[in-house]
Amino acid sequence: MLQPNTHSQTDKTVLVIADLHLLANDVGKSQLFERFCQQAKSVDQVFILGDLFNTWLGDDLSLPYYQAIIQLLKDLSKSADVLIMTGNRDFLLNQTFVQQTNCRLINTPYLLELGKHQYVLTHGDELCTDDESYQQMKSILQHPITKAIFVRLPKQWRLKLSGQLRKKSINAQQAKSREIMDVNPQTVNELMAKYPDADLIHGHTHRLNTHVEKAFTRYVLGDWSDSKGNAIKITSQSLSRLEIS
């Protein structure tokens, strides 16, 4: 098993968010994220667990459309350590994005140690193993060779292919049950067996909830609308949920 990154500190405050699905022309949600960034400047670390952007077709193509968001992240990173995990929508985030924002890209799972508490952080899509067609598609699209080829395609080709894949994904989701698109309990248990002293925090499913299991608690982050978002705040003493508005 690959060892996840760890960061241990006893006296700090951490915020965790996921699934903003930002669009370049979505003024309302961008303004909401700006308010969050202003509030987050008072904390030590901010984790974004995937799908910050609704679509990312390569740094060269997508960065120009999100300069306002890039500046917000750059400003936030001056006062907080901003760590970003890619999701199923923005897995092509790369080093030019890192250089322009001063954020850090992190792998999944990430083990956060805070005081006596441990939290496994992940986007969450890898836990949805009942959705076999999605997992097969993910293994192809997110393979290093596929990614390397895709970002070298002409920009118009990438835009066209992305639109076709998104349309196919929407049609496939409409034919699937909610149960298939949720996490698989056995897969979750297998992951957490590797971290017997930790709780789990993830996004992806958009099903904001807290599930208290026998050996751990699973905290699910929700997605963001134009007027409301959500976050988890963690200190060495407590974990709480925040509403962003």
C-alpha positions, 0 to 999 in steps of 0.5 A: 500500500502506498503510504499517504502524506501525513501532517501532524500538528496539535495546535491548529484549525483545519477546514475541509470542503469538496464538490464546488464544481465551479464554472467560469461564468457562475458568478453566484458560486464564485462570490460564495467561494470568495466569501469562504476564502476570506473567512478561511484566512484565519485558519491554518490549513484548507483541504479541498477534496476534489471537484473544485472545478466542474471541468478542467481540460488541462492547465493550458486550456482552463487556467485563462477562464478561472483567473479570478479563482486562481487569484483567490487561491493565491491570496488564501495560500499566503495565510493558510496552507491550501491542499487540493485533491483532484476529483473526477471532474478536475483530475487534470489539474497540474503543475502550472496550476500549482505554480500560479496558486501556490497551493499543493496537490495531494494524493488520495488517501491523505491521512490528517493527524490532528492532536490525538485524532486521525482522519482519512481524507479522500474524494470518495469516487473510488469508494463507489465500487458498485458503479462498475461502468464508472470505475472502468471509465475512470481507470481509462480516463485517469490512466497516466498515458491517457492523460498525457495524450489528452493534454497534448491534443488541440484545444478544440478537440479537447473541448469536443471530446469533453462535451461528448463524455459529459453528455454520455456521463449524464445519460448513464447517471439517469439510468442508474439507481441512487444505491449504485452511485453511493459508496460500497460499505465493504469497500469503505470498511476495507479502506478504514481497516488500514487506518484503525484509529481514524475517521473518514471524510469524503465528498463526491456523492453530494449526500451530506451526512454523518454515518456513525459506524462501529469502528469509525465515523464517516463524514460526507461533505455536500456539494455547493449551490450558488447561495449555500456551501458547507465545510467541516472544521477540525481542531485538536479538540473537536469536529463541527460542520459549518454552513457557508452563505 
